[in-house]
Amino acid sequence: MARRTKGGGATPATRSLTAQGVDFTEHPYEHDPAAQSYGLEAAEAIGVPPERVLKTLLAQTDLPRDHGLVVGIVPVTGELDLKALAATVGAKRATMAEPALAERTTGYVVGGISPIGQKRALTTVLDESALGHASVYVSGGRRGLDLELLPSDLVRITGAVVAAIAKGT
């Protein structure tokens, strides 16, 4: 997979991938503000199975570093298992971070939060199911843009730990 652009313009995520020499493909689509699920909307719009499209979620833990914030990346077809996420990072508990805090911390808007190119590098956990796909799709840093890349590249550039953190997939 070589870097292929289908339009849109650079985001911190695409700039980060380019700077690190990671092959990726941009998949822009027309975002519907009334969409119930950003991830399922993306899967349908770009024509891929939804289990290959990943959502990036921020959780608040009781860990002392980074105000306890941890990134969880799971398929859009499931939910983040907060107990599993907490156990994976050595925390006692985890709750979903407030959307405003997630936006301030990552530099992205909800529905467009990419695990790549965030304002600060946070502890990141990728659900193990992602490794079962030849490529995966993550937000490109804005609503209406997904990036396709190898799961191994996603692990490498985010420094992610791989663990079973999704439920309902």
Residue pairs with C-beta under 8 A, 6 or more apart in sequence:
1 23
1 24
1 25
1 135
1 148
1 149
1 150
2 23
3 17
3 18
3 23
3 24
3 25
4 25
4 26
5 26
6 25
6 26
6 27
6 28
7 26
7 28
8 26
8 28
8 140
8 145
11 114
11 117
11 140
11 141
11 142
11 145
12 107
12 108
12 114
12 116
12 117
12 118
12 119
12 141
13 114
13 116
13 117
13 138
13 139
13 140
13 141
13 147
14 24
14 26
14 117
14 140
14 141
14 147
15 117
16 116
16 117
16 157
17 24
17 116
17 117
17 147
17 149
17 157
20 157
22 149
22 153
22 157
23 149
23 150
23 153
24 147
24 148
24 149
24 153
25 147
25 148
25 149
26 140
26 145
26 146
26 147
27 42
27 46
27 137
27 140
27 145
27 146
27 147
27 148
28 140
28 144
28 145
29 41
29 42
29 45
29 46
29 144
29 145
29 146
30 45
30 144
31 38
31 41
31 111
31 143
31 144
32 41
35 41
37 76
38 55
38 76
38 111
38 112
38 139
38 143
39 50
39 53
39 54
39 55
39 76
40 50
40 53
40 76
40 77
42 53
42 76
42 137
42 139
42 146
43 49
43 50
43 52
43 53
43 76
43 137
44 50
46 137
46 146
48 137
50 75
50 76
50 77
51 75
51 76
51 77
51 129
51 133
51 169
52 75
52 133
52 135
52 136
52 137
53 75
53 76
53 136
53 137
53 146
54 73
54 74
54 75
54 76
54 115
54 126
54 127
54 130
54 136
54 137
54 138
55 73
55 74
55 75
55 76
55 139
56 71
56 72
56 73
56 113
56 114
56 115
56 138
56 139
57 71
57 72
57 73
57 74
57 80
57 96
57 113
58 69
58 70
58 71
58 72
58 96
58 97
58 101
58 102
58 105
58 106
58 113
58 122
59 69
59 70
59 71
59 72
59 80
59 82
59 85
59 86
59 94
59 95
59 96
59 97
60 67
60 68
60 69
60 70
60 94
60 95
60 96
60 97
60 98
60 101
61 68
61 69
61 70
61 85
61 86
61 89
61 91
61 92
61 93
61 94
62 68
62 91
62 92
62 93
63 70
63 89
63 90
63 91
63 123
65 123
66 120
66 122
66 123
67 105
68 91
69 97
69 101
69 105
69 122
69 123
70 85
70 89
70 91
70 94
70 122
70 123
70 124
70 125
71 115
71 118
71 122
71 123
71 124
71 125
71 158
72 80
72 85
72 124
72 125
72 127
72 165
73 115
73 124
73 125
73 126
73 127
73 130
73 138
73 154
73 158
73 160
74 80
74 127
74 129
74 165
74 166
74 169
75 127
75 129
75 130
75 166
75 169
77 168
77 169
78 127
78 166
78 167
78 168
78 169
79 166
79 167
79 168
80 96
80 165
80 166
80 167
81 164
81 165
81 166
81 167
82 93
82 94
82 95
82 96
83 93
83 94
84 163
84 164
84 165
84 167
85 91
85 94
85 125
85 165
86 92
86 93
86 94
88 125
88 161
88 163
88 165
89 123
89 125
89 161
97 105
99 110
102 110
102 113
103 109
103 110
103 113
105 118
105 119
105 120
105 122
106 113
106 114
106 118
106 119
107 117
107 118
107 119
108 114
108 118
108 139
108 141
108 142
109 142
109 143
111 139
111 143
112 139
112 140
112 141
112 142
112 143
112 144
112 145
113 139
114 138
114 139
114 140
114 141
114 147
115 124
115 126
115 138
115 139
115 154
115 158
115 160
116 138
116 141
116 147
116 154
116 157
116 158
117 141
121 159
123 161
124 158
124 159
124 160
124 161
125 160
125 161
125 162
125 163
125 165
126 151
126 154
126 155
126 158
126 160
126 161
126 162
126 163
126 165
127 162
127 163
127 164
127 165
127 166
127 169
128 162
128 163
128 164
129 166
129 169
130 136
130 151
130 154
130 162
131 151
131 152
131 162
133 151
134 150
135 148
135 149
135 150
135 151
136 148
136 149
136 150
136 151
136 154
137 146
137 147
137 148
138 146
138 147
138 149
138 154
139 145
139 146
139 147
140 146
140 147
154 160
155 162
